[in-house]
Amino acid sequence: MPLLYIDLIEGRDPSEVRALQELFYKLLASNLAERCGLDPADLIVSITENNDEDWSFGHGRAQFLTGELQ
């Protein structure tokens, strides 16, 4: 059973996020069914939102907070 995790950085309007999520779920399931033969009932997707401070890209630093990434 495929399990897909997606992380989003907060910042979009909640109603916009919801609309995008619903469209994404629908398109993902239909495309995987069509191209891979995956039964849409077998697909699990988890989308979580987080902030810049929740990310580190190595070296023990939060690069968004230190200004290394913008």
Buried (B, 14 or more C-beta within 10 A) or exposed (E): EEEEEEEEEEEEEEEEBEEEBEEEBEEBBEEBBEEEEBEEEEBEBEBEBEEBEEBEEEEEEBBBEEEEEE
